[in-house]
Amino acid sequence: MALTVVETYADTMQAHIAKGLLESHGIEATIFHEGFHNTYGAAVGEVPLMVDEENLIRAKEILGSELDNDSMETFSA
């Protein structure tokens, strides 16, 4: 199965929140190059959250309905 980016986040903490939400709905998610982002932080840009292509539409729906930019900003590091 091919992985595709469902969303990108400003930091790994935000990506983990979204990953946990997706996984609570039964969608496996991967934070791309997580260790690299933990080490180099903002120097490398946004953190991509990936899911299987077959789960992309449902994952976007979940993230869009249960997370919004305002709620994620409260979790910024």
C-alpha positions in Angstrom: 0.0 0.0 0.0 1.3 3.4 -0.9 1.5 6.2 1.7 0.4 9.7 1.0 0.5 12.9 2.9 -2.9 13.7 4.6 -1.7 16.9 6.3 1.4 18.8 7.4 2.0 20.3 10.8 4.2 23.0 12.3 5.8 20.6 14.8 5.9 16.9 15.8 3.6 17.5 18.8 0.8 18.6 16.6 1.4 15.7 14.2 1.2 13.3 17.1 -2.2 14.8 18.2 -3.5 14.2 14.7 -2.0 10.8 14.5 -3.6 9.7 17.7 -7.0 11.0 16.5 -6.7 9.1 13.3 -5.6 5.9 15.1 -8.5 6.2 17.5 -10.7 6.0 14.4 -8.9 2.9 13.2 -6.7 4.6 10.6 -3.0 3.8 10.9 -0.8 6.9 10.4 2.9 7.6 10.1 4.8 10.8 10.9 7.4 11.0 8.1 11.0 11.2 9.2 9.9 11.8 12.8 13.4 11.4 14.3 14.8 13.9 11.9 12.2 16.5 12.8 12.7 15.9 16.5 16.4 16.6 16.1 16.3 19.5 13.7 12.9 21.0 14.5 11.8 24.1 12.6 14.9 24.1 10.4 13.4 21.4 8.2 9.9 22.8 7.8 6.6 21.2 8.3 6.0 17.7 9.6 4.1 15.5 7.2 1.5 13.0 8.5 0.9 10.1 6.2 -1.8 7.4 5.7 -2.4 4.7 3.2 -3.9 6.1 0.0 -7.1 4.1 0.6 -7.7 5.9 3.9 -6.9 9.4 2.6 -10.4 10.7 2.1 -11.7 9.4 5.4 -8.6 10.7 7.2 -9.1 14.2 5.8 -12.7 14.1 6.9 -11.8 13.1 10.4 -9.1 15.8 10.7 -11.3 18.4 9.2 -14.2 17.8 11.4 -12.4 17.1 14.7 -9.4 19.4 14.5 -9.2 22.9 13.4 -6.4 25.5 13.2 -7.5 27.3 16.3 -7.4 24.1 18.5 -4.0 23.1 17.1 -2.5 26.5 17.8 -3.0 25.9 21.5 -0.8 22.9 21.2 2.1 24.6 19.5 5.5 24.1 21.2 
